[in-house]
Amino acid sequence: MSQSKDHFLVVGGGGREASFALELIKDSVVSAFITHQNPTILDCVHSSGGSVLVGDVCDAESIVHFASEVGIDYAFVSADDPLANGVVDALLESGIRTVGATRAASRIEWDKVFSMAVVKEAAPAFTPFFEIIDRAEQIEPALERFVLKAMDVVVKPQGLTGGKGVKVMPEHLRDHKDCANYALKLLNSRPDEQVLFVEKLLGTEFTIMGLTDGCNLVMSPASYDYPFRFENDTGPGTGGMGCFTAADGKLPFLTDADIDQCESVMRCVLESLDKAGTRFNGVLNGGFFKTAKGIRFMEFNSRFGDPEGLNVLSLLDGSLAEVLRTIESETLNVESISFSPAASVTKYLVAAEYPNRSPSPSEFTVNLDGMSRMGLTTYFSAAERVSGNRFTTLGGSRVVAIGGTGQDIASVSDRINQGIKQFVTGDLDYRSDVGSQVDIDRMTESRQ
């Protein structure tokens, strides 16, 4: 007698949620509460026999009603806005088994001041110098302390900004005067929030995510993200334009000791949250810098990164559904989760105007079968299907991601470039240098 499949709910409509759906349909029924008619998610829902509803993914009441109506066994919420708006709390209160951080636990992401304070207490050796600004008159004295330390400044809003509110000196802010003006602008436009001044870390930024049930922690491969719009890391900061991981689970500039230190910071933070009465459940996403002085903490997210999550899940050995079940039951087994010893690369295609909104939608095509024959996976994000392999862009967000795995980073990067050239038409742009050999050589040489 065959065992019935568990029924999972995915909340959100981007490329990250598309990757969840693609993994879950391997052994589960998938339903989705989505922002728009994402083609990847729709295909997964329909092929698995699930249901779909388009709506506001921060509307907890509607999500709970939908989950109850279609008979969800497990919900998986791993996007910043739904987490910050308490969607997980509402699902749990309704009795639905859910993986994802509660609003209190996800504060580690939506409140940068809180996050920095937690890390300073839990792992002070890895914490950069920072100042918290409540009022305009605090700005100049705080900046003077950075001047005395000969430090450039990163100015961060306290709350969520979709990856577009943090500004760095001198790339975005020429000098300390510009930092002061931007901080004042933030205080005026966000009167209920504080502003964070943080030491600008000199080195190489990277991400490492941990799957956790609040006690046990399984580290995923480290990933390198490309957060700037144009080739050679120029242009405005954006949602990540691409990402890679290496076959050894590290990166060209990291050592085993570096990875161990990141894991130590994350474990200390989980313990600190737990002692304060907040059990973290889901994905703890750590942003770090490798500097001349060693590893330094930058920020936490409380969910899978996008595109980092696409990379990591493409390497997961076994069942995502089983991993989520063990997280929910707080029985996560470190020994039972592993990742393939392969490199992975993901590249996002965007409208030419991105990160600005496009004046109007535009059509494009993706030959999905052709991509598949090349061993590439297509993850739609801000797009909807017109018919067949014809699609249309939506708004000012990233449109579609193409990902692949292989023996080494550069060859996978080249294969994705070839796939895009052969099988995508339309006015879309992407960074061909994501994971290129030239870029990898640059990173390696910079650490020698």
Legacy VTK file of the C-alpha trace (Angstrom):
# vtk DataFile Version 3.0
C-alpha trace
ASCII
DATASET POLYDATA
POINTS 448 float
0.000 0.000 0.000
1.547 3.337 -1.080
2.016 6.054 1.521
0.176 9.317 0.872
2.301 12.370 0.195
2.486 15.285 2.613
0.899 18.506 1.419
3.184 21.579 1.665
2.267 25.247 1.404
4.782 27.693 -0.114
4.227 31.407 0.569
5.652 33.973 -1.853
6.076 34.367 -5.589
9.759 34.895 -6.394
12.601 32.774 -7.699
13.347 31.574 -4.177
9.843 30.175 -3.777
10.105 28.662 -7.261
13.146 26.712 -6.050
11.184 25.489 -3.001
8.384 24.259 -5.228
10.763 22.490 -7.613
12.329 20.592 -4.710
9.099 19.776 -2.894
7.268 18.304 -5.891
9.836 15.493 -5.983
7.956 13.734 -3.185
5.125 16.006 -2.010
1.963 17.809 -3.030
2.606 21.551 -3.316
0.131 24.384 -2.914
1.100 28.027 -3.045
-0.119 31.414 -1.851
1.646 33.713 -4.308
2.006 37.357 -5.277
1.403 36.745 -8.989
1.088 33.902 -11.496
4.697 32.755 -11.307
5.100 30.212 -14.157
7.491 27.876 -12.305
5.338 27.738 -9.193
2.132 27.271 -11.182
3.648 24.377 -13.134
4.787 22.720 -9.892
1.423 23.176 -8.172
-0.533 21.803 -11.109
1.767 18.826 -11.695
1.623 17.838 -8.018
-2.147 18.198 -7.689
-2.071 21.191 -5.344
-3.950 24.481 -5.271
-2.892 28.086 -5.808
-4.183 31.475 -4.685
-2.862 34.895 -5.660
-2.952 37.510 -2.916
-1.048 39.606 -0.422
1.644 37.355 1.082
1.624 39.476 4.245
-2.107 38.901 4.787
-1.836 36.291 7.508
-5.583 35.784 7.859
-6.050 34.975 4.175
-3.054 32.638 4.161
-4.343 30.737 7.196
-7.796 30.454 5.622
-6.329 29.111 2.376
-4.061 26.642 4.199
-6.990 25.310 6.219
-9.282 25.116 3.215
-6.915 23.010 1.068
-5.731 20.764 3.916
-2.073 21.725 4.314
0.153 19.385 6.356
3.147 21.740 6.527
3.708 25.385 5.619
7.096 26.797 4.649
7.582 30.559 4.900
11.026 31.916 4.030
10.621 35.466 2.684
11.402 38.649 4.589
8.104 40.552 4.499
5.779 37.642 5.453
8.124 36.707 8.305
8.299 40.281 9.601
4.510 40.554 9.400
3.877 37.490 11.561
2.572 35.046 8.953
4.349 32.166 10.719
2.810 33.180 14.053
-0.676 33.095 12.558
-0.143 29.680 10.945
1.174 28.222 14.199
-1.702 29.690 16.182
-4.127 28.001 13.785
-2.485 24.625 14.466
-0.673 24.275 11.126
2.815 22.805 11.358
5.086 25.525 10.009
8.763 26.008 9.231
9.949 29.599 9.356
10.910 32.239 11.878
8.226 33.848 14.014
8.029 37.638 14.001
10.070 37.716 17.221
12.745 35.397 15.808
12.882 37.184 12.440
13.667 40.418 14.281
17.257 39.326 13.718
16.649 40.546 10.133
13.988 43.254 10.252
15.665 45.150 13.095
19.345 45.782 12.244
19.947 47.546 15.551
18.672 44.539 17.486
20.728 42.170 15.336
23.968 44.052 15.896
23.323 44.225 19.637
22.672 40.467 19.825
25.907 39.652 18.000
27.914 42.117 20.091
26.733 40.316 23.220
26.967 36.769 21.854
30.157 37.027 19.750
31.878 40.380 20.435
35.166 39.423 18.770
33.432 39.264 15.378
31.396 42.473 15.696
32.398 45.635 13.795
32.413 49.059 15.466
28.964 50.658 15.313
26.898 53.565 16.623
23.121 53.749 17.080
21.423 57.038 16.144
18.082 58.021 17.675
18.094 61.791 17.108
19.592 64.278 14.684
21.918 65.797 17.297
23.642 62.414 17.730
24.784 62.258 14.102
27.821 64.557 14.183
29.335 63.248 17.460
28.923 59.665 16.252
30.575 60.393 12.913
33.431 62.158 14.708
34.216 58.877 16.478
34.496 57.192 13.066
36.816 59.998 11.892
39.050 59.501 14.939
39.250 55.782 14.123
39.934 56.569 10.429
36.948 54.452 9.430
34.627 54.810 6.487
30.957 54.364 7.332
28.057 52.174 6.246
24.673 53.798 6.939
21.838 51.358 7.561
18.128 51.956 8.148
16.867 49.946 11.097
14.110 48.154 9.169
13.634 46.244 5.933
14.371 48.013 2.656
14.489 45.151 0.156
18.279 45.315 -0.031
18.209 48.889 -1.353
18.437 51.100 1.762
22.000 50.462 2.925
24.537 52.988 1.610
28.304 52.657 1.753
31.029 55.300 1.886
32.529 56.268 -0.552
30.694 54.170 -3.179
27.267 55.690 -2.449
28.133 58.443 0.054
31.242 60.457 -0.834
32.236 61.550 2.657
31.099 61.839 6.271
28.987 64.892 5.372
27.011 62.785 2.894
26.618 60.135 5.612
25.180 62.782 7.931
22.737 64.005 5.300
21.542 60.487 4.475
21.117 59.616 8.152
19.040 62.764 8.670
16.920 61.847 5.653
16.301 58.392 7.123
15.355 59.814 10.535
12.873 62.176 8.888
11.357 59.598 6.527
11.270 56.803 9.128
10.449 58.665 12.355
9.778 55.478 14.331
13.138 53.922 13.462
16.763 54.343 14.476
19.734 54.581 12.125
22.858 52.448 12.349
26.372 53.630 11.557
28.688 50.662 11.055
32.392 50.390 10.348
32.985 49.739 6.662
34.621 46.340 6.516
37.504 45.962 4.074
37.676 42.531 2.523
35.446 40.089 0.691
31.779 39.667 1.520
30.126 36.247 1.529
27.067 34.419 2.833
26.645 31.164 4.696
23.232 29.805 5.642
22.350 27.346 8.357
19.316 25.087 8.535
18.173 24.990 12.137
15.414 23.808 14.441
16.600 26.303 17.050
19.073 23.900 18.630
20.682 21.760 15.926
22.403 23.550 13.057
23.423 22.241 9.621
25.678 24.561 7.631
25.127 24.869 3.898
27.890 25.596 1.376
29.173 29.172 1.576
28.065 31.421 -1.274
29.298 34.551 -3.009
26.624 37.004 -4.149
26.809 39.784 -6.754
24.732 42.640 -5.293
25.685 45.320 -7.827
23.762 45.875 -11.031
26.499 45.888 -13.660
29.629 43.977 -14.637
32.732 44.448 -12.472
30.559 45.357 -9.468
29.536 48.777 -10.753
26.212 50.568 -10.583
23.608 50.628 -7.814
23.114 47.941 -5.198
20.275 45.584 -6.050
18.720 42.298 -5.152
21.489 39.804 -6.008
22.265 39.564 -9.737
23.814 36.136 -9.284
25.619 33.805 -6.934
28.015 30.874 -6.846
29.169 28.136 -4.497
32.272 25.977 -4.804
32.523 22.187 -4.934
34.321 21.995 -1.576
31.586 23.968 0.205
33.969 26.855 0.824
34.949 29.721 -1.481
38.292 30.505 -3.176
39.256 32.912 -0.370
37.996 30.932 2.665
39.626 28.346 4.926
38.109 25.635 7.101
38.853 27.827 10.119
36.856 30.687 8.564
33.829 28.432 8.115
34.186 27.174 11.691
34.212 30.734 13.005
31.032 31.609 11.092
29.343 28.525 12.495
30.472 29.491 15.988
28.932 32.967 15.648
25.654 31.491 14.423
25.517 28.934 17.230
26.188 31.655 19.816
23.374 33.767 18.381
20.912 30.852 18.363
21.774 30.119 21.993
21.367 33.778 22.914
17.943 33.947 21.269
16.878 30.702 22.927
17.951 31.942 26.377
15.866 35.071 25.773
12.825 32.874 25.089
12.883 33.061 21.291
13.372 29.747 19.491
14.601 30.283 15.915
13.200 27.875 13.328
14.126 27.667 9.649
17.136 29.277 7.964
19.635 31.542 9.718
21.369 33.427 6.939
24.690 34.985 7.902
26.431 37.752 5.994
30.151 37.941 6.806
33.370 39.573 5.600
36.773 37.954 5.281
39.122 40.801 6.284
42.839 41.117 6.940
41.975 40.705 10.627
39.835 37.610 10.030
36.094 36.976 9.914
33.737 39.826 10.781
29.938 39.765 11.046
27.910 41.992 8.714
24.220 41.081 8.980
21.671 38.317 9.485
18.666 37.367 7.417
16.034 35.042 8.811
15.361 33.059 5.635
16.916 31.610 2.501
18.687 34.226 0.436
17.682 34.909 -3.140
19.590 33.814 -5.207
21.743 32.029 -2.587
18.896 29.683 -1.694
18.564 28.588 -5.317
22.221 27.563 -5.335
22.105 25.705 -2.042
18.909 23.792 -2.784
20.274 22.707 -6.163
22.992 20.887 -4.194
20.830 19.363 -1.462
21.101 15.583 -1.337
17.814 13.956 -0.476
14.408 15.415 0.279
13.690 19.044 1.179
10.330 17.855 2.526
12.080 15.540 4.982
14.435 18.317 6.075
11.459 20.610 6.751
9.663 17.886 8.690
12.656 17.402 10.983
13.033 21.139 11.504
9.370 21.446 12.455
9.590 18.523 14.907
12.880 19.842 16.338
14.645 16.605 15.404
17.041 17.968 12.790
19.838 15.466 12.380
23.150 16.959 11.338
24.333 13.601 9.994
21.291 13.093 7.766
21.727 16.230 5.631
24.429 16.599 3.014
25.157 18.627 -0.081
26.572 17.399 -3.381
30.309 18.066 -3.861
29.658 20.217 -6.922
29.893 23.878 -7.828
26.726 25.872 -8.471
26.037 29.149 -10.278
22.843 31.173 -10.613
22.336 34.275 -12.765
19.320 36.581 -12.768
17.986 38.209 -15.905
16.405 41.616 -15.367
14.708 44.350 -17.363
17.128 46.905 -18.776
15.875 49.574 -16.347
16.366 47.462 -13.204
16.522 48.316 -10.308
14.216 51.107 -11.484
10.719 50.194 -12.569
10.174 49.626 -16.265
7.758 52.026 -17.991
5.794 49.056 -19.314
5.930 45.244 -19.355
7.907 43.575 -22.133
7.669 40.125 -23.644
10.519 37.640 -23.786
10.934 33.943 -24.519
12.741 31.146 -22.718
13.171 27.765 -24.377
12.651 25.681 -21.236
13.379 22.369 -22.940
16.602 23.736 -24.387
17.721 24.933 -20.973
16.902 21.553 -19.474
18.889 19.712 -22.148
21.927 21.783 -21.146
21.471 20.736 -17.526
20.187 24.175 -16.532
17.217 25.018 -14.321
14.875 27.958 -14.942
13.366 29.769 -11.944
10.811 32.418 -12.834
10.440 35.390 -10.531
8.722 38.654 -11.574
7.197 37.213 -14.722
4.007 35.623 -15.983
3.329 33.282 -18.886
1.699 34.645 -22.045
1.592 31.232 -23.713
3.996 28.330 -24.150
7.547 29.680 -23.914
6.428 33.330 -24.176
6.445 35.383 -20.985
6.068 38.978 -19.817
7.956 40.992 -17.237
6.347 42.499 -14.131
7.319 45.726 -12.375
10.844 46.524 -11.245
11.980 43.194 -9.848
14.261 40.450 -11.114
12.583 38.510 -13.912
14.004 34.992 -14.204
17.016 33.071 -12.899
19.023 30.391 -14.670
21.023 27.979 -12.517
23.317 25.031 -12.998
25.786 22.758 -11.232
29.044 21.128 -12.302
32.637 20.317 -11.427
33.892 23.894 -11.251
32.418 27.374 -10.978
33.754 28.879 -14.197
32.567 26.082 -16.503
29.046 26.280 -15.037
29.108 30.066 -15.485
30.102 29.658 -19.137
27.361 27.065 -19.689
24.722 29.436 -18.284
25.966 32.240 -20.543
25.665 29.893 -23.526
22.177 28.830 -22.481
20.999 32.423 -22.162
22.442 33.345 -25.566
20.831 30.317 -27.233
17.499 30.049 -25.480
16.439 33.521 -24.251
15.152 36.309 -26.482
13.906 39.750 -25.493
15.138 42.942 -23.861
16.622 41.380 -20.731
20.035 41.991 -19.200
22.291 39.897 -16.961
25.820 39.797 -15.570
27.911 37.400 -17.631
30.791 37.834 -15.153
29.000 36.049 -12.301
31.272 33.107 -11.487
33.644 33.816 -14.385
37.234 32.571 -14.207
38.482 36.156 -14.361
36.419 37.062 -11.311
37.479 33.960 -9.384
41.146 34.724 -10.158
40.640 38.277 -8.903
39.231 37.024 -5.589
42.004 34.484 -5.132
44.770 36.983 -5.916
43.292 39.565 -3.547
43.729 37.128 -0.636
47.377 36.277 -1.424
LINES 1 449
448 0 1 2 3 4 5 6 7 8 9 10 11 12 13 14 15 16 17 18 19 20 21 22 23 24 25 26 27 28 29 30 31 32 33 34 35 36 37 38 39 40 41 42 43 44 45 46 47 48 49 50 51 52 53 54 55 56 57 58 59 60 61 62 63 64 65 66 67 68 69 70 71 72 73 74 75 76 77 78 79 80 81 82 83 84 85 86 87 88 89 90 91 92 93 94 95 96 97 98 99 100 101 102 103 104 105 106 107 108 109 110 111 112 113 114 115 116 117 118 119 120 121 122 123 124 125 126 127 128 129 130 131 132 133 134 135 136 137 138 139 140 141 142 143 144 145 146 147 148 149 150 151 152 153 154 155 156 157 158 159 160 161 162 163 164 165 166 167 168 169 170 171 172 173 174 175 176 177 178 179 180 181 182 183 184 185 186 187 188 189 190 191 192 193 194 195 196 197 198 199 200 201 202 203 204 205 206 207 208 209 210 211 212 213 214 215 216 217 218 219 220 221 222 223 224 225 226 227 228 229 230 231 232 233 234 235 236 237 238 239 240 241 242 243 244 245 246 247 248 249 250 251 252 253 254 255 256 257 258 259 260 261 262 263 264 265 266 267 268 269 270 271 272 273 274 275 276 277 278 279 280 281 282 283 284 285 286 287 288 289 290 291 292 293 294 295 296 297 298 299 300 301 302 303 304 305 306 307 308 309 310 311 312 313 314 315 316 317 318 319 320 321 322 323 324 325 326 327 328 329 330 331 332 333 334 335 336 337 338 339 340 341 342 343 344 345 346 347 348 349 350 351 352 353 354 355 356 357 358 359 360 361 362 363 364 365 366 367 368 369 370 371 372 373 374 375 376 377 378 379 380 381 382 383 384 385 386 387 388 389 390 391 392 393 394 395 396 397 398 399 400 401 402 403 404 405 406 407 408 409 410 411 412 413 414 415 416 417 418 419 420 421 422 423 424 425 426 427 428 429 430 431 432 433 434 435 436 437 438 439 440 441 442 443 444 445 446 447
